[in-house]
Amino acid sequence: MIELGANLSALVERFEGVGPVSGPALARRAVALLDLTRLDGGCDEAAVAALCRRAETRVGPVAAVCVLPRVVACARDCLDRVGSGVRLAAVINYPSGEEEVAAIGAETSRVVSAGVDEIELVLPYRRYLAGQCEEALAAVTVCRALAGPDLTLKVTLETGSFRDGALLGRAAREVIAAGADFVKTSTGLLVPGATLSAAAVLLGAIRERGGRVGLKVSGGIRETAAAARYLALADAVMGPEWVGPSTFRIGASALLDALLEMT
């Protein structure tokens, strides 16, 4: 494993130089880490069923499908019928991150009852950035309590909104302390989404906890070379044995077809 040190820009520059990568090994590795996502308002039951069918590929299943709370029951039924073992995630406090804690708790309770395996909470990041850190972190605490010990809690930090790496690192450490199983870069709706700089900061916070929580990179990852860069960074910071579906995810539905073309 490399030392993160203070020169984050040099570390990022090293992995930004990773060029186009192809090959079945990369494709199989990355497919197993994908979270296929459909979060648009027009997503109906037919679209959910199609998403769940895509989750079982010729090189094996993806890690999870991620949907809006209102279609969780449909997705649960579809995945159970396929029987692939693909996990089901639902977004909470999406997309704005501005729901009150009571509403976040109520929505979390509904998706837990509907059978999700994973919860993806958008941190109330604007409140956090405004100094209302305890209020923002209360959303994480509530979701953790409602999820219980068996469900996975991912927390989206919307990293592009943070003004510096030190503040982002502090937020990641506090979110982890509040009970997150994964920290996630972005909803994909703001620019920038995922960046190598943000991923390096989050990996640093994860490594401080002994690698017991995971990282999800999401937001603008559409090409195989981008996936290769994030995997190379995670391998270097955490060690190649660390990366797997329980510790590393890529939120990039558009990437699946490009990966399958490599097999």
N, C-alpha and C positions, 0 to 999 in steps of 0.2 A: 504494500500500500504506500502511496505517496504521502508526503507531508503537505498539508494545506498551506501552512505558513501565512504570511501577510500579503504575498504578491498574488492576489487572486487573478489579476489581469494576465499574468504570465501563464497561470494554470489554464485559464480559459483559452488563451491563444494556442496553447498546445493542442487542445482537442478541437478547436475550430478548424485546424488543419487536416483533420481526418476527411479524406476525400470520399467519392462514391465507393460504396462497398456492395458487393453482390455475392450471392452464393446461398445454397440451401441451408447451411448451418446458421447463418445470420437470420434467415427467414423463419426457420423453425423456432429459434430462440425468441425472436421478437413477437411472433404470432402468439406464443404462449403467454406473453406479458401484456397483450392488448386488452383494453377496455373498450368494447364497441359501444358507441353512445348515440342516442337519438333523443334530443331535447327540444325540438321545435314544437311550436304550438299546434301544428297540423298533424302531429303523430297520432294515428288512430290504431285500432287493434290489428288491422292488416299490416301496417308498418311495423308494429311491435313483433308480430309473428315473423315477418321477413328478417328483422334484425336478429331474432333468436335463431333462425335457420342459418344465417351467415356465421353465427358464432361457432358452428361446427365445421371446420375446414378440412381440406384433404391432408393437411399436415398436423392435424390435431385441433383441439378446441382453443379458443381464446380464454383469457382469464375470467372475464366478466362482461355482462351487458349492463349499461347504465341508462335509466329512463326517468321520466318525470313521475312524481308520486301518483298521479291520477291513472297511470297505466300499469302500475306495479302488479296488480292482481292478474291482468292479462299476461304480462311477461312471466310471472311465476307459473301460470298454467302452461304456457308454451315451453318453458325450460323443463318443467317436470315431465311433459310428454316426450320431449326429445331425450331426456335422461343423460345428458352429456357431462353433467357435473359443473357446467359453467355457472359462475356465481351471479347473483342479481344484486345490483346496486341502485339506489335511488338518490337523487339530489334533494337537498333540503336548503331552504333559504336561498333558492336559486331564482333568477340570476343576480338580483340586486345586492344580496347580502344585507338587506335592511329590515328584515322582519324582526318583530319583538321576540324576546326569549319565550314568552308564553306560546306564541304562534309556532315558533320553531319546535317547541316541545310537543305541541298537539300534532303537527305534521309528522314528526318523528314517530310518535306513538302509532299513527295510522299505518305508516309503511312497515313498521316492525310487525304489527298485527297481520299485514298482508303477506308477510313472508320474505322480506328482503334478507340478504346475507351481509350486505354492506350499506353503510350510510355515507353519503358525500355531502358534508356540510360546508356551505360557503361561510367562512368566518365573517362576522360583521366588521369587515376590515376598515371601513371608513370610520367607525367608532374607535377602533383600535388606533388608527392613525391620528385621530383627534384627541388622543389621550385617555379615552374611556376604555382602558384596557380590561378592567375587571368586568365591565358589562359585556364586552365582546367575548371574553373567555368564558363567561357564564353560559353562553350558547354551547360551547364545547362540553362543559361539565354536564349540562342537561342532556345532551345527546348521548354522552358516555353512559350516564345512569340509565337511560331508557334502552340503549342498545344492549346493556348487560355485557357479560364477559365473552359471549360467543359470537357476537357480530363485530365486523370490522368497521371502524370509524376512520374515514378519511376527512381531512380538513383542508379546504382550499384557501390559500392565503392571498390570492390575487397579487402575485409577487411584483408585477409591473407597476403597482401603485406605491411601492415602498421606495423611499428616496435614497436609501443607502443600505449596504449589505449588513451593517451592524444592527440596524433596526429590524431588518428581515430576520437575521439570525436570532435576535431576542424573541421575536414573535414566534418563530419556529420552536424554540426551546420552551416557551410558555404554553404553546398549544400542545406540545408533547407531554409536558407535565400535567396538563389538564385532562389527558386521557386519549389523545389521538394515536391511532395505530399507523396512520400514514399522514404525511404532509404532502400537499399537492400544489403545483405552481399556479394554475390559472383555470378560470372557467372557459377560456378560449374566446371570450367575447370582447375583452379589452386588449389593447396593443401597448406594450408587447405582451405576448403570452408567455410561453416557456422560453427561458434563455439559459445558456450554459452557466452564466454567472449566478443566476438565482439557484439553479440546481446545485452548484458547488456549495453555496451557502447552506442550503437545506441539508445536503449530505454531511456537511461539517457538524450541524446540530444533531443529526442522526448518529454520527460516529461518536459524539460525546456520550450518547446513551448506549453505547456498545452495539449499535446496529440492530437494536431490538424493535425499531419502528421502520416503516418503509417510506419510499418516495414515489409519487406519481407525477410524471411530467406530462403536461397537457397544454395545448395552445399553439397552433401553427406547425405541428409536426406532421408533415405530409409526405416527406421523401425518405427513402431508405437510408440515405447518407445522414440525415438528421437523427434517425433512430440509432444508427451506428455511433454517432458522436456521444449521445447521452449514455449509451451502454458502455462505451470506452471510458467515459468519465466516472461512472459508477464503479466499474471494475477497478479503476486506478485508486479511487478514494477508499472504497470499502473492501476490495478484494473480489476476484471473479467468482468465488464460491458464494458470495452474499446475494448476488442478483438471482431472483426467482419470483414467481407470482405472489408469494407471501411478503415480499419486500420491495418489489419494483414493478411499476405499471407504466404503460404508455397509453395516454388517452388520445387516440388518433384513428378514428374509424376510416378516414380516407387513405390511411396507410396500408390497410389490409390487402387490397388488390395489388399494390406494387410489391408487397412482400411475396404474395403467392406467385407472381410472375417470375420470381427468382428460384422457384423450386422445380 
